[in-house]
Amino acid sequence: MSDFAEQISRVVDKELEDVEKHCIRPLQVEAFQCCKECCTDQTSSHEKVTHCMQRCMKPVQETEQLVSSELEHFQTRLTRCSEQCGDEARDSNKTGADVEQMYKNCLQGCVDKHVDLVPTVMARIKKNFKTC
């Protein structure tokens, strides 16, 4: 993994760990407790228990989709920034080491910009939790 990718990954992973521990886990606890209640009803049919459990797990699934969507959008934006750096390097009049340095500087700018965006992305994710 490149230094640029590692910089982004460290920041995102740290923030995601916080979201997982303080937002997602409490939601999962609620869902599993709800599922437990579904399963303790000995009079319900298999179909009713399954439907009950699916209903319990729906908030967790929706949350996972939300987190995945936000991270995918973040990655898309980072990729676009990186591609723009490549375009600018190719279109420049510089050659050799100069163009490589220009490209690296631009990539570092992308990393810095996107590291600064991580708290905003995480705040957008967290606002969807009542436990955060």
Backbone as JSON Lines, residues from 0, in Angstrom:
{"i":0,"aa":"M","n":[0.85,-1.17,0.0],"ca":[0.0,0.0,0.0],"c":[0.89,1.24,0.0]}
{"i":1,"aa":"S","n":[0.55,2.22,-0.81],"ca":[1.37,3.42,-0.89],"c":[1.23,4.25,0.39]}
{"i":2,"aa":"D","n":[2.2,5.13,0.59],"ca":[2.15,6.02,1.76],"c":[0.87,6.85,1.76]}
{"i":3,"aa":"F","n":[0.44,7.27,0.56],"ca":[-0.77,8.09,0.46],"c":[-1.98,7.29,0.92]}
{"i":4,"aa":"A","n":[-2.09,6.06,0.45],"ca":[-3.22,5.2,0.82],"c":[-3.18,4.87,2.3]}
{"i":5,"aa":"E","n":[-1.99,4.65,2.84],"ca":[-1.87,4.34,4.27],"c":[-2.3,5.52,5.13]}
{"i":6,"aa":"Q","n":[-1.98,6.74,4.7],"ca":[-2.39,7.93,5.46],"c":[-3.91,7.99,5.56]}
{"i":7,"aa":"I","n":[-4.58,7.82,4.44],"ca":[-6.04,7.87,4.41],"c":[-6.62,6.71,5.21]}
{"i":8,"aa":"S","n":[-6.08,5.53,4.99],"ca":[-6.59,4.33,5.63],"c":[-6.52,4.42,7.15]}
{"i":9,"aa":"R","n":[-5.42,4.92,7.68],"ca":[-5.27,5.05,9.14],"c":[-6.36,5.94,9.73]}
{"i":10,"aa":"V","n":[-6.59,7.06,9.09],"ca":[-7.58,8.02,9.6],"c":[-8.99,7.43,9.5]}
{"i":11,"aa":"V","n":[-9.32,6.87,8.35],"ca":[-10.66,6.31,8.15],"c":[-10.89,5.13,9.1]}
{"i":12,"aa":"D","n":[-9.9,4.25,9.21],"ca":[-10.05,3.08,10.09],"c":[-10.26,3.5,11.54]}
{"i":13,"aa":"K","n":[-9.54,4.49,12.0],"ca":[-9.68,4.97,13.37],"c":[-11.09,5.52,13.6]}
{"i":14,"aa":"E","n":[-11.56,6.31,12.68],"ca":[-12.9,6.9,12.82],"c":[-13.99,5.83,12.7]}
{"i":15,"aa":"L","n":[-13.8,4.88,11.8],"ca":[-14.78,3.8,11.64],"c":[-14.85,2.92,12.88]}
{"i":16,"aa":"E","n":[-13.72,2.71,13.51],"ca":[-13.69,1.91,14.74],"c":[-14.55,2.6,15.81]}
{"i":17,"aa":"D","n":[-14.45,3.91,15.9],"ca":[-15.25,4.66,16.86],"c":[-16.74,4.54,16.53]}
{"i":18,"aa":"V","n":[-17.09,4.68,15.27],"ca":[-18.49,4.55,14.85],"c":[-19.0,3.14,15.15]}
{"i":19,"aa":"E","n":[-18.18,2.16,14.87],"ca":[-18.58,0.77,15.09],"c":[-18.83,0.5,16.57]}
{"i":20,"aa":"K","n":[-17.92,0.95,17.41],"ca":[-18.04,0.69,18.84],"c":[-19.19,1.45,19.5]}
{"i":21,"aa":"H","n":[-19.35,2.71,19.13],"ca":[-20.3,3.56,19.84],"c":[-21.65,3.72,19.15]}
{"i":22,"aa":"C","n":[-21.74,3.36,17.9],"ca":[-23.0,3.54,17.17],"c":[-23.58,2.22,16.67]}
{"i":23,"aa":"I","n":[-22.77,1.45,16.0],"ca":[-23.27,0.22,15.38],"c":[-23.48,-0.88,16.41]}
{"i":24,"aa":"R","n":[-22.54,-1.08,17.31],"ca":[-22.7,-2.16,18.31],"c":[-23.96,-2.0,19.15]}
{"i":25,"aa":"P","n":[-24.26,-0.81,19.66],"ca":[-25.51,-0.7,20.42],"c":[-26.74,-1.05,19.57]}
{"i":26,"aa":"L","n":[-26.7,-0.68,18.31],"ca":[-27.79,-1.03,17.4],"c":[-27.87,-2.55,17.21]}
{"i":27,"aa":"Q","n":[-26.72,-3.18,17.11],"ca":[-26.68,-4.64,16.97],"c":[-27.2,-5.32,18.24]}
{"i":28,"aa":"V","n":[-26.86,-4.79,19.4],"ca":[-27.36,-5.35,20.66],"c":[-28.88,-5.32,20.67]}
{"i":29,"aa":"E","n":[-29.45,-4.17,20.3],"ca":[-30.91,-4.05,20.22],"c":[-31.5,-5.08,19.26]}
{"i":30,"aa":"A","n":[-30.86,-5.21,18.11],"ca":[-31.37,-6.15,17.09],"c":[-31.3,-7.59,17.59]}
{"i":31,"aa":"F","n":[-30.19,-7.95,18.23],"ca":[-30.06,-9.33,18.71],"c":[-31.01,-9.6,19.87]}
{"i":32,"aa":"Q","n":[-31.24,-8.61,20.72],"ca":[-32.21,-8.79,21.79],"c":[-33.62,-8.97,21.2]}
{"i":33,"aa":"C","n":[-33.91,-8.2,20.18],"ca":[-35.18,-8.33,19.49],"c":[-35.3,-9.73,18.87]}
{"i":34,"aa":"C","n":[-34.25,-10.2,18.24],"ca":[-34.24,-11.55,17.64],"c":[-34.44,-12.61,18.71]}
{"i":35,"aa":"K","n":[-33.84,-12.39,19.86],"ca":[-34.0,-13.34,20.97],"c":[-35.47,-13.44,21.34]}
{"i":36,"aa":"E","n":[-36.14,-12.3,21.41],"ca":[-37.57,-12.3,21.72],"c":[-38.37,-13.05,20.65]}
{"i":37,"aa":"C","n":[-37.98,-12.88,19.41],"ca":[-38.66,-13.6,18.32],"c":[-38.55,-15.11,18.53]}
{"i":38,"aa":"C","n":[-37.38,-15.54,18.93],"ca":[-37.09,-16.97,19.05],"c":[-37.68,-17.59,20.32]}
{"i":39,"aa":"T","n":[-37.96,-16.77,21.31],"ca":[-38.48,-17.34,22.56],"c":[-39.97,-17.64,22.48]}
{"i":40,"aa":"D","n":[-40.63,-17.12,21.48],"ca":[-42.07,-17.4,21.31],"c":[-42.22,-18.8,20.69]}
{"i":41,"aa":"Q","n":[-42.5,-19.76,21.53],"ca":[-42.6,-21.15,21.09],"c":[-43.88,-21.44,20.3]}
{"i":42,"aa":"T","n":[-44.81,-20.5,20.31],"ca":[-46.07,-20.73,19.59],"c":[-46.02,-20.25,18.14]}
{"i":43,"aa":"S","n":[-45.02,-19.46,17.81],"ca":[-44.93,-18.92,16.46],"c":[-44.39,-19.94,15.48]}
{"i":44,"aa":"S","n":[-44.83,-19.81,14.25],"ca":[-44.33,-20.68,13.19],"c":[-42.93,-20.23,12.78]}
{"i":45,"aa":"H","n":[-42.26,-21.12,12.07],"ca":[-40.92,-20.8,11.56],"c":[-40.98,-19.54,10.71]}
{"i":46,"aa":"E","n":[-41.99,-19.43,9.9],"ca":[-42.14,-18.28,9.02],"c":[-42.29,-16.98,9.81]}
{"i":47,"aa":"K","n":[-43.1,-17.01,10.87],"ca":[-43.28,-15.82,11.69],"c":[-42.01,-15.43,12.42]}
{"i":48,"aa":"V","n":[-41.29,-16.43,12.92],"ca":[-40.03,-16.15,13.61],"c":[-39.04,-15.54,12.64]}
{"i":49,"aa":"T","n":[-38.95,-16.1,11.45],"ca":[-38.03,-15.58,10.43],"c":[-38.39,-14.15,10.07]}
{"i":50,"aa":"H","n":[-39.66,-13.87,9.87],"ca":[-40.1,-12.52,9.54],"c":[-39.78,-11.56,10.69]}
{"i":51,"aa":"C","n":[-40.03,-12.01,11.91],"ca":[-39.74,-11.19,13.09],"c":[-38.25,-10.85,13.16]}
{"i":52,"aa":"M","n":[-37.41,-11.84,12.93],"ca":[-35.96,-11.62,12.98],"c":[-35.5,-10.69,11.87]}
{"i":53,"aa":"Q","n":[-36.08,-10.83,10.69],"ca":[-35.73,-9.93,9.59],"c":[-36.09,-8.5,9.93]}
{"i":54,"aa":"R","n":[-37.25,-8.32,10.56],"ca":[-37.68,-6.99,10.98],"c":[-36.7,-6.42,12.02]}
{"i":55,"aa":"C","n":[-36.26,-7.27,12.94],"ca":[-35.3,-6.84,13.96],"c":[-33.97,-6.39,13.36]}
{"i":56,"aa":"M","n":[-33.54,-7.11,12.34],"ca":[-32.23,-6.85,11.75],"c":[-32.23,-5.74,10.69]}
{"i":57,"aa":"K","n":[-33.41,-5.31,10.29],"ca":[-33.51,-4.29,9.24],"c":[-32.72,-3.02,9.56]}
{"i":58,"aa":"P","n":[-32.82,-2.46,10.78],"ca":[-32.03,-1.25,11.07],"c":[-30.52,-1.48,10.93]}
{"i":59,"aa":"V","n":[-30.04,-2.65,11.31],"ca":[-28.61,-2.95,11.18],"c":[-28.23,-3.01,9.7]}
{"i":60,"aa":"Q","n":[-29.04,-3.67,8.9],"ca":[-28.77,-3.77,7.47],"c":[-28.79,-2.4,6.8]}
{"i":61,"aa":"E","n":[-29.76,-1.58,7.17],"ca":[-29.84,-0.23,6.6],"c":[-28.63,0.6,6.99]}
{"i":62,"aa":"T","n":[-28.18,0.43,8.22],"ca":[-27.0,1.15,8.7],"c":[-25.76,0.71,7.94]}
{"i":63,"aa":"E","n":[-25.61,-0.59,7.76],"ca":[-24.46,-1.1,7.01],"c":[-24.47,-0.56,5.58]}
{"i":64,"aa":"Q","n":[-25.65,-0.47,4.98],"ca":[-25.75,0.08,3.62],"c":[-25.38,1.56,3.6]}
{"i":65,"aa":"L","n":[-25.82,2.3,4.62],"ca":[-25.5,3.72,4.71],"c":[-24.0,3.93,4.84]}
{"i":66,"aa":"V","n":[-23.36,3.19,5.75],"ca":[-21.92,3.32,5.95],"c":[-21.19,2.96,4.67]}
{"i":67,"aa":"S","n":[-21.59,1.87,4.05],"ca":[-20.97,1.44,2.79],"c":[-21.12,2.49,1.7]}
{"i":68,"aa":"S","n":[-22.29,3.07,1.59],"ca":[-22.54,4.1,0.58],"c":[-21.69,5.34,0.82]}
{"i":69,"aa":"E","n":[-21.6,5.77,2.06],"ca":[-20.78,6.95,2.39],"c":[-19.31,6.7,2.07]}
{"i":70,"aa":"L","n":[-18.83,5.51,2.44],"ca":[-17.42,5.19,2.18],"c":[-17.15,5.05,0.69]}
{"i":71,"aa":"E","n":[-18.1,4.5,-0.03],"ca":[-17.94,4.37,-1.48],"c":[-17.88,5.75,-2.14]}
{"i":72,"aa":"H","n":[-18.74,6.65,-1.69],"ca":[-18.74,8.02,-2.22],"c":[-17.42,8.72,-1.9]}
{"i":73,"aa":"F","n":[-16.94,8.53,-0.68],"ca":[-15.65,9.11,-0.27],"c":[-14.53,8.58,-1.17]}
{"i":74,"aa":"Q","n":[-14.51,7.27,-1.4],"ca":[-13.48,6.65,-2.24],"c":[-13.57,7.17,-3.68]}
{"i":75,"aa":"T","n":[-14.77,7.35,-4.17],"ca":[-14.96,7.87,-5.54],"c":[-14.39,9.28,-5.64]}
{"i":76,"aa":"R","n":[-14.65,10.09,-4.64],"ca":[-14.12,11.46,-4.66],"c":[-12.59,11.45,-4.61]}
{"i":77,"aa":"L","n":[-12.02,10.59,-3.79],"ca":[-10.57,10.48,-3.69],"c":[-9.97,10.01,-5.02]}
{"i":78,"aa":"T","n":[-10.62,9.06,-5.64],"ca":[-10.15,8.55,-6.94],"c":[-10.19,9.66,-7.99]}
{"i":79,"aa":"R","n":[-11.28,10.43,-8.0],"ca":[-11.39,11.54,-8.96],"c":[-10.26,12.54,-8.76]}
{"i":80,"aa":"C","n":[-9.95,12.86,-7.51],"ca":[-8.87,13.8,-7.2],"c":[-7.54,13.25,-7.72]}
{"i":81,"aa":"S","n":[-7.3,11.98,-7.46],"ca":[-6.07,11.33,-7.92],"c":[-5.98,11.34,-9.45]}
{"i":82,"aa":"E","n":[-7.08,11.05,-10.11],"ca":[-7.09,11.07,-11.57],"c":[-6.82,12.47,-12.11]}
{"i":83,"aa":"Q","n":[-7.36,13.47,-11.43],"ca":[-7.11,14.85,-11.83],"c":[-5.62,15.17,-11.73]}
{"i":84,"aa":"C","n":[-4.97,14.66,-10.69],"ca":[-3.53,14.87,-10.56],"c":[-2.78,14.25,-11.74]}
{"i":85,"aa":"G","n":[-3.19,13.05,-12.12],"ca":[-2.57,12.38,-13.27],"c":[-2.75,13.18,-14.55]}
{"i":86,"aa":"D","n":[-3.95,13.72,-14.73],"ca":[-4.22,14.54,-15.92],"c":[-3.36,15.8,-15.93]}
{"i":87,"aa":"E","n":[-3.27,16.44,-14.78],"ca":[-2.47,17.66,-14.69],"c":[-1.0,17.37,-14.95]}
{"i":88,"aa":"A","n":[-0.51,16.25,-14.43],"ca":[0.89,15.88,-14.65],"c":[1.14,15.61,-16.13]}
{"i":89,"aa":"R","n":[0.22,14.87,-16.76],"ca":[0.38,14.57,-18.19],"c":[0.31,15.82,-19.06]}
{"i":90,"aa":"D","n":[-0.53,16.77,-18.65],"ca":[-0.74,17.98,-19.45],"c":[0.31,19.05,-19.2]}
{"i":91,"aa":"S","n":[1.16,18.84,-18.2],"ca":[2.15,19.87,-17.89],"c":[3.3,19.83,-18.9]}
{"i":92,"aa":"N","n":[4.06,20.89,-18.91],"ca":[5.22,20.97,-19.79],"c":[6.47,20.4,-19.12]}
{"i":93,"aa":"K","n":[6.31,19.88,-17.9],"ca":[7.44,19.35,-17.16],"c":[7.74,17.92,-17.61]}
{"i":94,"aa":"T","n":[8.96,17.49,-17.3],"ca":[9.36,16.13,-17.67],"c":[10.1,15.47,-16.51]}
{"i":95,"aa":"G","n":[10.21,14.16,-16.59],"ca":[11.03,13.39,-15.65],"c":[10.68,13.61,-14.2]}
{"i":96,"aa":"A","n":[11.71,13.93,-13.43],"ca":[11.57,14.08,-11.99],"c":[10.64,15.24,-11.63]}
{"i":97,"aa":"D","n":[10.64,16.28,-12.46],"ca":[9.77,17.43,-12.17],"c":[8.29,17.05,-12.24]}
{"i":98,"aa":"V","n":[7.92,16.3,-13.26],"ca":[6.52,15.89,-13.4],"c":[6.14,14.9,-12.3]}
{"i":99,"aa":"E","n":[7.08,14.03,-11.94],"ca":[6.81,13.08,-10.85],"c":[6.6,13.81,-9.54]}
{"i":100,"aa":"Q","n":[7.42,14.82,-9.27],"ca":[7.26,15.61,-8.04],"c":[5.95,16.38,-8.05]}
{"i":101,"aa":"M","n":[5.6,16.92,-9.19],"ca":[4.33,17.63,-9.32],"c":[3.17,16.69,-9.0]}
{"i":102,"aa":"Y","n":[3.24,15.48,-9.55],"ca":[2.2,14.48,-9.32],"c":[2.13,14.09,-7.84]}
{"i":103,"aa":"K","n":[3.28,13.86,-7.22],"ca":[3.3,13.5,-5.79],"c":[2.75,14.64,-4.92]}
{"i":104,"aa":"N","n":[3.11,15.86,-5.25],"ca":[2.6,17.0,-4.49],"c":[1.07,17.11,-4.61]}
{"i":105,"aa":"C","n":[0.59,16.88,-5.81],"ca":[-0.84,16.93,-6.05],"c":[-1.55,15.82,-5.27]}
{"i":106,"aa":"L","n":[-0.99,14.61,-5.31],"ca":[-1.57,13.49,-4.56],"c":[-1.59,13.79,-3.07]}
{"i":107,"aa":"Q","n":[-0.52,14.38,-2.56],"ca":[-0.49,14.73,-1.14],"c":[-1.59,15.73,-0.82]}
{"i":108,"aa":"G","n":[-1.84,16.64,-1.75],"ca":[-2.95,17.59,-1.58],"c":[-4.29,16.87,-1.51]}
{"i":109,"aa":"C","n":[-4.46,15.84,-2.35],"ca":[-5.69,15.03,-2.31],"c":[-5.83,14.35,-0.95]}
{"i":110,"aa":"V","n":[-4.75,13.78,-0.49],"ca":[-4.77,13.09,0.8],"c":[-5.13,14.08,1.91]}
{"i":111,"aa":"D","n":[-4.47,15.21,1.94],"ca":[-4.73,16.21,2.97],"c":[-6.2,16.66,2.94]}
{"i":112,"aa":"K","n":[-6.69,16.94,1.75],"ca":[-8.08,17.38,1.59],"c":[-9.05,16.32,2.09]}
{"i":113,"aa":"H","n":[-8.78,15.07,1.74],"ca":[-9.71,14.0,2.1],"c":[-9.57,13.58,3.56]}
{"i":114,"aa":"V","n":[-8.39,13.7,4.13],"ca":[-8.23,13.46,5.57],"c":[-9.08,14.5,6.33]}
{"i":115,"aa":"D","n":[-9.06,15.73,5.84],"ca":[-9.87,16.79,6.47],"c":[-11.37,16.53,6.32]}
{"i":116,"aa":"L","n":[-11.77,15.78,5.28],"ca":[-13.18,15.46,5.05],"c":[-13.7,14.32,5.92]}
{"i":117,"aa":"V","n":[-12.8,13.5,6.44],"ca":[-13.22,12.31,7.2],"c":[-14.17,12.67,8.35]}
{"i":118,"aa":"P","n":[-13.87,13.69,9.17],"ca":[-14.82,14.01,10.25],"c":[-16.21,14.39,9.73]}
{"i":119,"aa":"T","n":[-16.27,15.06,8.6],"ca":[-17.56,15.42,8.01],"c":[-18.33,14.18,7.57]}
{"i":120,"aa":"V","n":[-17.63,13.26,6.94],"ca":[-18.26,12.01,6.5],"c":[-18.75,11.22,7.71]}
{"i":121,"aa":"M","n":[-17.93,11.13,8.74],"ca":[-18.32,10.39,9.94],"c":[-19.49,11.07,10.65]}
{"i":122,"aa":"A","n":[-19.51,12.37,10.67],"ca":[-20.64,13.1,11.28],"c":[-21.93,12.81,10.52]}
{"i":123,"aa":"R","n":[-21.82,12.74,9.2],"ca":[-23.0,12.42,8.38],"c":[-23.5,11.01,8.69]}
{"i":124,"aa":"I","n":[-22.56,10.09,8.91],"ca":[-22.93,8.72,9.27],"c":[-23.57,8.7,10.66]}
{"i":125,"aa":"K","n":[-22.93,9.37,11.61],"ca":[-23.39,9.34,13.01],"c":[-24.76,9.96,13.2]}
{"i":126,"aa":"K","n":[-25.11,10.93,12.38],"ca":[-26.41,11.6,12.58],"c":[-27.58,10.63,12.36]}
{"i":127,"aa":"N","n":[-27.32,9.49,11.77],"ca":[-28.37,8.51,11.52],"c":[-28.57,7.54,12.69]}
{"i":128,"aa":"F","n":[-27.82,7.71,13.77],"ca":[-27.92,6.85,14.93],"c":[-28.52,7.61,16.1]}
{"i":129,"aa":"K","n":[-29.4,6.96,16.82],"ca":[-29.9,7.59,18.04],"c":[-28.95,7.37,19.2]}
{"i":130,"aa":"T","n":[-28.02,6.4,19.04],"ca":[-27.09,6.06,20.12],"c":[-25.78,6.83,20.04]}
{"i":131,"aa":"C","n":[-25.55,7.59,19.0],"ca":[-24.27,8.31,18.87],"c":[-24.35,9.72,19.4]}
